[in-house]
Amino acid sequence: MTRDAAATRRRLIAAAIEEFAAYGLAGGRVDRIAAAAKANKAQIYHYFGSKDELFDAAFAAMVTEITADVPPDANDLVAYAGRLFDNYERRPEVRRLAAWRRLERGDSHPPLELIVHSNRATIHTIAEAQKAGKISDRFAPVDLLALILTIAAMWPALTHELTAEVRTHTQAQRRKVITDAVSALIAI
C-alpha cells in the first residue's frame, strides 16, 4: 500500500509540474492533473491539502531534482553555468514553472529553504574563491551568482524579436555564449 501511495504522489507531482508550467497556478486545473496522473482529485487533496500546496510541492520537487542533477559548483562556475543551460534545454518546463512562481507568488510567499541553503553555500564558496584570488572579486558573491544564474537561463527569456535575430545559433553556440560570458565575468 505504501509503495502505491508513493507512486501516486510521484505521478501527481510530475503531472502538476507539467500542468503548472503550462498554465500557472491560477490556470492549472486539478482535474487535468488527476487525469494525467491516472489518479483522482480526492487523492490530490488527501496528499497535498490544496491546489496551492500541490503547486508548492511540485516546485519543491523540481528544485530538488535540479539541485541533484546540477549541483552548484562555485569552484567551476563556467561548467556549472553550462550544465544549467543544458538542463534548461532538456527541461523547458523548469523555466516556465519558475516564471509562474515569480509571477503568482511574488515576494509574499515564504522562500524555499532548499534554494536558500544552496544559494548561501554557493555564495560562501564564491567568496572563498575570491579571497583566494581564484576568481575576480569585481562583483560581490551574491551578485556574481545572480549574474551566472541569469546568464545560464537567458535564451528562453529573450523576446521573439531578438531570438529571431539569433535563430541560426545552434544549441552548442548558445551554450558557448553562456560559458564564455561566465568565463569573462570571473576572469582575474
C-alpha positions as CSV (number, residue, x, y, z in Angstrom):
1,M,0.0,0.0,0.0
2,T,2.8,2.5,0.9
3,R,4.6,1.8,-2.4
4,D,1.3,2.6,-4.3
5,A,0.8,5.8,-2.3
6,A,4.4,6.9,-3.1
7,A,4.0,6.1,-6.8
8,T,0.7,8.0,-6.9
9,R,2.3,11.1,-5.2
10,R,5.2,10.9,-7.8
11,R,2.7,10.8,-10.7
12,L,0.7,13.7,-9.2
13,I,3.9,15.8,-8.8
14,A,5.0,15.0,-12.3
15,A,1.6,15.9,-13.7
16,A,1.4,19.0,-11.6
17,I,4.8,20.2,-12.9
18,E,3.6,19.9,-16.5
19,E,0.2,21.5,-15.8
20,F,1.5,24.4,-13.7
21,A,4.4,25.0,-16.1
22,A,1.8,25.3,-18.9
23,Y,-0.9,27.2,-17.2
24,G,0.4,28.6,-13.9
25,L,-1.2,28.2,-10.5
26,A,-4.3,30.2,-11.4
27,G,-4.9,28.5,-14.7
28,G,-3.8,25.0,-13.6
29,R,-6.7,22.5,-13.2
30,V,-6.7,19.8,-10.6
31,D,-8.9,17.6,-12.8
32,R,-6.3,17.7,-15.6
33,I,-3.6,16.9,-13.2
34,A,-5.5,14.0,-11.7
35,A,-6.3,12.6,-15.2
36,A,-2.7,13.0,-16.4
37,A,-1.5,11.2,-13.2
38,K,-4.1,8.4,-13.6
39,A,-5.4,9.4,-10.1
40,N,-8.5,11.2,-8.8
41,K,-8.9,14.7,-7.5
42,A,-9.6,13.4,-4.0
43,Q,-6.0,12.0,-3.9
44,I,-4.6,15.5,-4.7
45,Y,-6.4,16.9,-1.6
46,H,-5.5,13.9,0.5
47,Y,-1.8,14.0,-0.3
48,F,-1.3,17.8,-0.7
49,G,-4.3,19.5,1.0
50,S,-5.0,22.1,-1.7
51,K,-4.1,23.2,-5.2
52,D,-1.8,25.8,-3.7
53,E,0.1,23.2,-1.7
54,L,0.4,20.9,-4.7
55,F,1.9,23.8,-6.6
56,D,4.4,24.3,-3.8
57,A,5.2,20.6,-3.6
58,A,5.7,20.4,-7.4
59,F,8.0,23.4,-7.4
60,A,10.0,22.0,-4.5
61,A,10.3,18.6,-6.2
62,M,11.5,20.3,-9.4
63,V,14.1,22.3,-7.4
64,T,15.2,19.1,-5.6
65,E,15.7,17.4,-9.0
66,I,17.7,20.3,-10.5
67,T,19.9,20.6,-7.4
68,A,20.6,16.9,-7.6
69,D,21.2,16.9,-11.4
70,V,23.1,20.2,-11.5
71,P,24.7,20.8,-8.1
72,P,26.1,24.3,-7.7
73,D,29.8,24.2,-8.2
74,A,31.4,27.5,-7.2
75,N,34.8,26.0,-7.9
76,D,33.9,25.7,-11.6
77,L,31.4,28.3,-12.3
78,V,31.8,28.1,-16.1
79,A,31.0,24.4,-16.1
80,Y,28.1,25.0,-13.7
81,A,26.6,27.6,-16.0
82,G,27.0,25.2,-18.9
83,R,25.3,22.4,-17.0
84,L,22.4,24.7,-16.0
85,F,22.0,25.7,-19.6
86,D,21.9,22.0,-20.6
87,N,19.3,21.3,-18.0
88,Y,17.1,24.2,-19.2
89,E,17.4,23.0,-22.8
90,R,16.3,19.5,-21.8
91,R,13.5,20.6,-19.5
92,P,11.8,23.8,-20.6
93,E,9.1,23.4,-18.0
94,V,11.7,24.4,-15.4
95,R,11.9,28.0,-16.6
96,R,8.2,28.2,-17.2
97,L,7.3,26.9,-13.7
98,A,9.8,29.2,-12.1
99,A,8.4,32.2,-14.0
100,W,4.8,31.3,-12.9
101,R,6.0,31.1,-9.3
102,R,7.6,34.5,-9.5
103,L,4.5,36.0,-11.2
104,E,1.9,34.4,-9.0
105,R,3.7,34.1,-5.6
106,G,6.0,37.1,-5.8
107,D,7.7,38.1,-2.6
108,S,4.7,37.3,-0.4
109,H,5.4,33.6,-0.3
110,P,8.0,32.2,2.0
111,P,11.3,31.2,0.3
112,L,12.0,27.6,-0.3
113,E,14.7,26.6,2.2
114,L,16.4,24.2,-0.2
115,I,17.1,27.2,-2.5
116,V,18.1,29.5,0.3
117,H,20.5,26.9,1.7
118,S,22.0,26.1,-1.8
119,N,22.4,29.8,-2.6
120,R,24.1,30.6,0.7
121,A,26.5,27.7,0.3
122,T,27.4,28.7,-3.2
123,I,27.8,32.4,-2.2
124,H,30.1,31.3,0.6
125,T,32.2,29.2,-1.8
126,I,32.4,32.1,-4.3
127,A,33.5,34.4,-1.6
128,E,36.2,32.0,-0.6
129,A,37.4,31.6,-4.2
130,Q,37.5,35.4,-4.5
131,K,39.5,35.7,-1.3
132,A,42.0,33.1,-2.5
133,G,42.4,35.1,-5.8
134,K,41.0,32.2,-7.9
135,I,38.2,34.3,-9.5
136,S,37.6,38.0,-9.9
137,D,36.1,40.0,-7.0
138,R,34.7,42.6,-9.4
139,F,31.2,41.6,-8.2
140,A,30.0,40.8,-4.8
141,P,29.5,37.0,-4.4
142,V,25.7,37.3,-4.3
143,D,25.7,39.5,-7.4
144,L,28.1,37.1,-9.3
145,L,25.8,34.1,-8.5
146,A,22.7,36.2,-9.7
147,L,24.5,37.1,-12.9
148,I,25.6,33.4,-13.6
149,L,22.1,32.1,-13.0
150,T,20.6,34.8,-15.2
151,I,23.1,34.2,-18.0
152,A,22.6,30.4,-17.9
153,A,18.8,30.9,-18.4
154,M,19.0,33.9,-20.8
155,W,18.0,32.3,-24.1
156,P,14.4,31.4,-23.2
157,A,13.9,34.8,-21.6
158,L,14.6,36.7,-24.8
159,T,11.8,38.3,-26.8
160,H,10.7,36.6,-30.0
161,E,12.1,39.6,-31.9
162,L,15.6,39.1,-30.5
163,T,15.6,35.4,-30.8
164,A,14.7,35.8,-34.5
165,E,18.0,37.7,-34.9
166,V,20.0,34.7,-33.5
167,R,17.8,32.0,-35.0
168,T,20.9,30.5,-36.7
169,H,22.7,29.8,-33.4
170,T,22.9,26.1,-32.7
171,Q,22.5,24.8,-29.2
172,A,26.3,24.4,-28.9
173,Q,26.7,28.0,-30.0
174,R,24.2,29.3,-27.4
175,R,25.9,27.2,-24.7
176,K,29.3,28.6,-25.7
177,V,28.0,32.2,-25.4
178,I,26.9,31.4,-21.9
179,T,30.1,29.7,-20.8
180,D,32.3,32.5,-22.5
181,A,30.2,35.1,-20.7
182,V,30.7,33.5,-17.3
183,S,34.3,33.0,-18.0
184,A,34.7,36.7,-18.7
185,L,32.8,37.6,-15.5
186,I,35.1,35.6,-13.3
187,A,38.4,36.2,-15.1
188,I,41.0,37.9,-13.0
